[in-house]
Structure formats: C-alpha cells, structure tokens
C-alpha cells in the first residue's frame, strides 16, 4: 500500500472519529445542572 494512500486512510479515520464525537456531543441531551451561588449584601446594594 503506498504511503500516500495509508496517510489518507489514517486522516479519514481520525476525521471520522472527530466528526462522530462532535455529532454525539451535539445530539446527546444535557443533564440537569443546579447552580447555587450566594451573593453578599454589598453586591446587591451596588
């Protein structure tokens, strides 16, 4: 197998893995996250 063809196959496989990971992250539903942060009175007064 010529080196250039092997290089293209490796790039295609790596690109497919990256594309699949991005697709999976975009399609998976995010879990609920609660954010709780206390604010001091000085910040509320301005």
MODELLER restraints for C-alpha pairs under 7 A, 6 or more apart:
rsr = mdl.restraints
at = mdl.atoms
